[in-house]
């Protein structure tokens, strides 16, 4: 075995997992929190599809499901925070874990807010823009999916954080481009009155900000991964 292979294996062994056997239940709670974060954006994606298809009753059902997921995520995050301090689990990385959870909470909150604002304001989305909204939301879901994988890697296989973070950056860039295409299409149309163009711009930015929040989590994970590698 080469010296490179030995050093690489040693490095992976040193950073492969953050949790001891005593903290296994905490690891499961954090894993569930990551699942809830991803689930929130999947529910929003489905809700938006229902809205664009004029299935408003089904949209509202998905919005209510999203509210429940957001509430469960908040309760779970508070429970994890309490356990980290009360049980003195992973004290060396406690601040990093809390930072990741707090930043990821912004993703869940934003997904809930988008659905809530659509429910209240009921924006008119013209047929020629519907596919653009679907595409933007799909891209944001991919960004969040990658950031949850990066989160799991941070706790289990640190050396894989970078590959997922890079994909988050890729999808965030794709979201920026999709958002701009949507807004340009709306504002170049004589069919849409100015106030409706502004409304469409607002919701495009609201949805696109989900990818921005995912990137903020990814940036934190990158910094914390470097710290753990030192």
Secondary structure as UniProt FT lines:
FT   HELIX           3..15
FT   HELIX           21..23
FT   HELIX           24..52
FT   TURN            53..54
FT   HELIX           56..86
FT   TURN            87..90
FT   HELIX           91..93
FT   HELIX           94..121
FT   HELIX           127..156
FT   HELIX           158..160
FT   HELIX           161..187
FT   TURN            190..191
FT   HELIX           194..229
//
